[in-house]
């Protein structure tokens, strides 16, 4: 990815993290009854996004990607 595309990826990651955090914590923890695990899983998904999205490009639906990436971790 070029510099401007990496900047776009980082801006998108920041926006998705800010806009979807509460909704995703609520959804994940409603299934596991463990808010801390949901927060940890979302944090791990954020780190994965920071690594993957600038390298591979933005996913079609960033919020869904973050949910899918964190859903397995929230159940640990």
Secondary structure, DSSP 8 states (H G I E B T S, - for coil): --HHHHHHHHHHHHHHHHHHHHHHHHHHHHHHS-HHHHHHHHHHHHHHHHHHHHHH---SSHHHHHHHHHHHHHT-
